[in-house]
Amino acid sequence: MAPVRLHANIMMAEKRRVMPGSPVSRAAPGPVNETEFLAQTGARDMLRESVLKLLEARPEDPTAFLADYFEKLWIGSETAVGDKGAHLLGQQRLNRALWYLRLTHHSQRTAFNNNLSMAYECLSTGGRKKKTGLTGKIYSEVLSRICREGELPEEVSSELLRKIRCRDHEAVPFDIFRYGVLTCFVLLEFRSKADSLFNVLNEQGPADERLSKAVLDTLEEALVTSDLFIPASYLEAGSKLGPDGLALAMNKAFLGNSSEAVISRNQFLKDACALFICKVKSVG
């Protein structure tokens, strides 16, 4: 009889469990299929995004790239408590945003603009994915990091940031964020191209000051034709400096008054950057 009674008690308990309004908790729903699981967890979109970023960056080591990508993604979803934790979380978001910005070259406009949006979204989100907006303080930190990691001299970067930074308490819209970030990246490349020009001037010995001045004047003329509201146009204008134009300018300078004055690499690059910064439109 005991087994029969035990079986009856089990059956009654099962009936109570499935009755509507029963205080006894119901059994967990059965497992979903693979497609539903991927959709519910967001894994499908996350994996698709990771593959798109991989194709954009085309790194030499795809495995390391994906590992870094998912690490940054995980860091971005973490929450922290207290002032120290909030500061740490802020730095993690800043690093993640900079990682997005470095994924593709700014000449790849579609991919770069997409990464700009991802970085802006990352910096504009607070704890528990709460929208806080991007402040001028964080915006300035991003610009400073780009300049510092690009090894831009302090005196040059401070002059640039003076024109494109916002006040710490100001809300920074996406268009301003895009303009500032792009300006920093273009200046870094502009300086790199100026450095290559100096190498040409310095091939046969110390760079002659007259020839260097002729190159800088020709570079300035190209910058004048650029669109001050589109930083990338500076490089497009600079690309118009063909060998013939430079050769004519240098030859004219060479035929002028003789001079034994020379110019250092640092001074040449400083003068070239000053030409660029002079054309940058101030924010605000």
Backbone torsions as a table, in degrees:
resi	resn	phi	psi	omega
1	MET	NA	-37.1	-176.7
2	ALA	-56.6	-46.6	179.4
3	PRO	-62.0	-37.6	-179.9
4	VAL	-65.0	-44.2	180.0
5	ARG	-63.8	-40.9	179.6
6	LEU	-61.8	-42.4	179.6
7	HIS	-64.0	-41.0	179.7
8	ALA	-63.6	-41.1	179.3
9	ASN	-63.1	-38.7	179.2
10	ILE	-65.0	-42.6	-179.9
11	MET	-64.1	-39.8	179.5
12	MET	-66.1	-40.3	179.3
13	ALA	-63.6	-39.6	179.6
14	GLU	-65.6	-39.1	178.3
15	LYS	-64.8	-42.8	178.7
16	ARG	-63.6	-34.1	-176.2
17	ARG	-65.3	-36.0	-176.1
18	VAL	-96.8	-3.1	179.9
19	MET	-71.8	140.4	176.7
20	PRO	-59.7	137.3	178.8
21	GLY	78.3	1.7	-179.9
22	SER	-66.9	135.1	179.7
23	PRO	-69.8	-13.7	-179.3
24	VAL	-79.6	132.4	-177.4
25	SER	-62.7	145.5	179.2
26	ARG	-82.8	162.1	178.5
27	ALA	-69.4	149.3	178.7
28	ALA	-62.9	144.9	179.6
29	PRO	-61.6	154.0	-178.6
30	GLY	-65.6	164.7	-178.1
31	PRO	-64.8	141.9	178.0
32	VAL	-85.1	163.6	179.0
33	ASN	-76.9	175.9	-173.5
34	GLU	-61.3	-42.8	-177.8
35	THR	-64.1	-44.6	179.4
36	GLU	-64.4	-39.5	179.5
37	PHE	-61.2	-47.5	-179.3
38	LEU	-62.7	-37.0	-179.9
39	ALA	-71.1	-43.5	-177.2
40	GLN	-66.8	-37.7	-177.0
41	THR	-85.4	-11.5	-177.4
42	GLY	79.4	5.0	-176.8
43	ALA	-65.6	-33.8	-178.9
44	ARG	-61.7	-48.8	179.4
45	ASP	-65.9	-37.3	-179.6
46	MET	-64.4	-42.6	179.4
47	LEU	-68.5	-39.7	178.1
48	ARG	-61.4	-43.9	-180.0
49	GLU	-63.4	-39.8	-179.6
50	SER	-64.5	-38.2	178.9
51	VAL	-68.0	-39.7	178.1
52	LEU	-62.5	-42.3	178.1
53	LYS	-65.3	-36.7	178.3
54	LEU	-63.5	-42.6	180.0
55	LEU	-68.7	-33.7	178.0
56	GLU	-67.7	-45.6	-175.2
57	ALA	-80.1	-35.2	-177.3
58	ARG	46.9	59.1	-177.7
59	PRO	-73.0	161.7	177.9
60	GLU	-69.0	-32.2	-180.0
61	ASP	-119.1	90.6	-177.8
62	PRO	-60.7	-35.6	-178.7
63	THR	-63.8	-47.0	179.2
64	ALA	-63.8	-37.7	179.3
65	PHE	-62.1	-47.8	-179.1
66	LEU	-65.8	-37.3	177.8
67	ALA	-62.3	-43.3	178.5
68	ASP	-66.3	-39.2	-180.0
69	TYR	-60.6	-49.4	-177.5
70	PHE	-71.1	-28.2	175.2
71	GLU	-65.7	-44.7	178.6
72	LYS	-65.0	-36.8	179.3
73	LEU	-64.8	-40.3	179.7
74	TRP	-68.6	-41.6	178.8
75	ILE	-60.7	-39.8	-178.4
76	GLY	-65.9	-22.0	-178.1
77	SER	-94.4	-5.5	-178.8
78	GLU	-76.7	155.5	174.4
79	THR	-118.1	154.7	-179.3
80	ALA	-133.7	157.9	-176.4
81	VAL	-122.5	140.2	177.0
82	GLY	86.3	168.7	-177.7
83	ASP	-62.6	-44.4	-179.2
84	LYS	-64.3	-42.2	179.2
85	GLY	-66.7	-38.2	179.0
86	ALA	-64.7	-39.8	178.4
87	HIS	-64.5	-43.1	179.5
88	LEU	-62.8	-42.9	179.8
89	LEU	-63.9	-38.4	177.8
90	GLY	-62.4	-40.7	178.4
91	GLN	-67.6	-36.1	178.1
92	GLN	-64.5	-41.6	178.6
93	ARG	-67.0	-37.2	177.7
94	LEU	-63.3	-44.4	178.7
95	ASN	-63.6	-39.6	179.3
96	ARG	-65.9	-40.8	178.7
97	ALA	-63.5	-42.4	178.7
98	LEU	-64.9	-33.9	177.7
99	TRP	-63.3	-42.6	176.6
100	TYR	-60.5	-44.2	-175.6
101	LEU	-66.7	-25.2	-178.9
102	ARG	-91.6	-2.5	-175.1
103	LEU	-63.4	-42.5	-177.4
104	THR	-132.9	155.6	178.0
105	HIS	-72.5	147.7	-176.1
106	HIS	-66.0	-15.5	176.9
107	SER	-71.4	-21.6	174.8
108	GLN	-85.3	80.9	-162.6
109	ARG	-60.9	-45.2	-177.5
110	THR	-63.0	-50.1	-179.6
111	ALA	-64.9	-41.7	-178.6
112	PHE	-65.2	-42.3	178.6
113	ASN	-63.7	-36.5	177.2
114	ASN	-64.3	-43.1	178.7
115	ASN	-68.8	-32.6	174.3
116	LEU	-60.6	-43.3	179.0
117	SER	-63.3	-41.3	178.7
118	MET	-63.3	-42.4	179.9
119	ALA	-65.5	-42.6	179.5
120	TYR	-63.4	-42.0	178.0
121	GLU	-62.5	-42.1	-179.8
122	CYS	-62.5	-43.5	-177.6
123	LEU	-75.7	-19.6	-176.7
124	SER	-93.7	1.6	-176.6
125	THR	-108.5	130.2	178.1
126	GLY	-94.2	-159.2	179.8
127	GLY	-62.0	147.4	-179.1
128	ARG	53.7	36.7	175.9
129	LYS	58.2	30.1	177.7
130	LYS	-81.7	131.8	-179.8
131	LYS	-72.5	122.0	179.1
132	THR	-117.5	-17.9	-177.2
133	GLY	85.3	158.7	179.4
134	LEU	-93.9	125.8	-179.8
135	THR	-95.3	161.2	178.8
136	GLY	-61.3	-31.3	-179.8
137	LYS	-64.8	-48.1	-179.7
138	ILE	-67.6	-39.9	177.8
139	TYR	-57.4	-44.6	179.4
140	SER	-65.8	-35.4	177.6
141	GLU	-63.4	-40.2	178.7
142	VAL	-62.2	-47.7	-179.7
143	LEU	-62.2	-41.7	179.9
144	SER	-63.5	-40.5	179.4
145	ARG	-65.8	-40.9	179.1
146	ILE	-61.0	-46.3	-179.6
147	CYS	-65.6	-43.0	-177.4
148	ARG	-67.7	-44.2	-180.0
149	GLU	-70.4	-21.8	174.6
150	GLY	-86.5	4.2	177.9
151	GLU	59.6	37.9	174.7
152	LEU	-79.7	129.8	-179.3
153	PRO	-54.7	146.3	-176.5
154	GLU	-57.7	-42.2	-177.7
155	GLU	-66.1	-30.8	178.0
156	VAL	-76.7	-46.9	-177.9
157	SER	-64.5	-37.9	-179.8
158	SER	-64.9	-36.3	178.5
159	GLU	-69.4	-38.3	177.4
160	LEU	-66.5	-48.5	-176.9
161	LEU	-63.8	-29.5	177.7
162	ARG	-59.3	-28.4	-177.1
163	LYS	-92.3	-25.7	-172.0
164	ILE	-117.2	-2.7	179.6
165	ARG	-82.7	164.2	176.5
166	CYS	-114.7	165.6	175.0
167	ARG	-66.8	150.3	-174.4
168	ASP	-55.8	-38.7	-174.1
169	HIS	-86.5	-8.0	-176.0
170	GLU	-73.6	147.5	171.8
171	ALA	-84.1	131.4	-175.4
172	VAL	-105.2	113.7	177.7
173	PRO	-71.8	164.8	-175.5
174	PHE	-61.7	-39.0	-178.0
175	ASP	-61.0	-39.8	177.8
176	ILE	-68.5	-42.2	177.9
177	PHE	-58.1	-46.7	-179.8
178	ARG	-62.2	-45.1	-178.4
179	TYR	-60.9	-46.5	-177.9
180	GLY	-65.6	-46.5	-179.3
181	VAL	-63.0	-46.2	-178.7
182	LEU	-63.8	-39.1	178.6
183	THR	-60.5	-42.7	179.1
184	CYS	-63.0	-46.7	-178.9
185	PHE	-64.3	-39.7	-179.1
186	VAL	-68.5	-38.6	177.4
187	LEU	-62.3	-40.3	178.4
188	LEU	-60.6	-41.8	179.4
189	GLU	-72.4	-37.1	177.3
190	PHE	-59.4	-43.9	178.9
191	ARG	-64.5	-38.4	178.3
192	SER	-62.7	-40.9	178.4
193	LYS	-68.2	-37.0	176.6
194	ALA	-64.1	-36.6	177.9
195	ASP	-64.0	-37.7	177.8
196	SER	-65.6	-39.2	176.7
197	LEU	-62.7	-39.4	179.7
198	PHE	-65.6	-35.0	177.4
199	ASN	-59.4	-37.1	177.8
200	VAL	-66.1	-43.8	-179.9
201	LEU	-65.6	-27.6	-172.9
202	ASN	-97.3	6.0	-175.0
203	GLU	-63.9	-41.7	-174.3
204	GLN	-98.3	17.5	-179.0
205	GLY	132.5	-168.4	-179.5
206	PRO	-56.0	138.3	-177.1
207	ALA	-65.6	124.4	179.4
208	ASP	-70.2	133.6	-176.3
209	GLU	-64.2	-35.9	179.9
210	ARG	-64.9	-45.8	180.0
211	LEU	-65.1	-40.1	179.1
212	SER	-63.2	-40.8	178.9
213	LYS	-64.9	-37.5	178.8
214	ALA	-64.6	-41.1	178.4
215	VAL	-64.1	-43.4	-179.6
216	LEU	-65.8	-38.8	178.3
217	ASP	-63.9	-41.7	179.0
218	THR	-66.1	-38.6	177.6
219	LEU	-63.8	-40.4	179.2
220	GLU	-64.4	-39.9	178.5
221	GLU	-61.3	-38.2	178.2
222	ALA	-67.7	-37.2	-179.2
223	LEU	-68.7	-30.9	-179.5
224	VAL	-61.8	-31.7	-179.0
225	THR	-81.6	-4.6	-177.0
226	SER	-82.1	162.3	178.1
227	ASP	-84.6	116.4	-175.8
228	LEU	-65.2	-18.2	-177.8
229	PHE	-92.8	-5.2	-179.8
230	ILE	-126.0	96.5	-176.2
231	PRO	-53.8	-36.7	-176.7
232	ALA	-63.1	-22.2	-178.6
233	SER	-69.2	-18.8	176.3
234	TYR	-61.0	-44.4	-179.7
235	LEU	-69.2	-36.8	178.3
236	GLU	-63.1	-39.4	177.6
237	ALA	-67.8	-40.6	179.8
238	GLY	-64.0	-30.2	-179.5
239	SER	-69.4	-17.2	178.3
240	LYS	-77.4	-6.6	178.2
241	LEU	-77.1	80.8	-179.1
242	GLY	-71.8	166.0	179.1
243	PRO	-56.5	-35.9	-178.2
244	ASP	-64.8	-45.6	-179.6
245	GLY	-62.5	-44.8	178.5
246	LEU	-65.6	-40.3	-179.0
247	ALA	-62.5	-42.6	179.3
248	LEU	-63.4	-43.5	-179.7
249	ALA	-64.3	-43.3	-179.1
250	MET	-68.7	-37.6	179.5
251	ASN	-65.7	-39.9	177.8
252	LYS	-62.8	-41.5	179.2
253	ALA	-67.5	-36.6	-177.8
254	PHE	-67.1	-33.0	-178.5
255	LEU	-82.3	-6.4	-179.8
256	GLY	-77.1	-159.6	-179.8
257	ASN	-61.4	136.4	-179.8
258	SER	-69.5	146.7	-179.9
259	SER	-154.9	143.2	178.6
260	GLU	-102.7	6.8	-178.7
261	ALA	-70.2	143.2	178.4
262	VAL	-124.7	166.4	180.0
263	ILE	-128.3	142.2	-180.0
264	SER	-82.2	161.3	177.5
265	ARG	-61.0	-44.5	-178.6
266	ASN	-60.5	-41.2	-179.1
267	GLN	-68.8	-39.9	178.9
268	PHE	-61.7	-46.5	-179.6
269	LEU	-67.5	-36.9	177.7
270	LYS	-62.8	-43.6	179.6
271	ASP	-66.0	-39.4	179.5
272	ALA	-64.5	-44.1	179.3
273	CYS	-64.6	-35.4	178.8
274	ALA	-63.5	-37.6	177.0
275	LEU	-61.8	-42.2	179.9
276	PHE	-65.1	-50.9	-175.6
277	ILE	-63.1	-32.7	179.2
278	CYS	-60.4	-30.0	-177.5
279	LYS	-90.5	-7.8	-178.2
280	VAL	-73.6	132.2	178.6
281	LYS	-75.7	130.7	179.5
282	SER	-70.4	145.2	177.4
283	VAL	-90.0	132.8	177.6
284	GLY	86.6	NA	NA
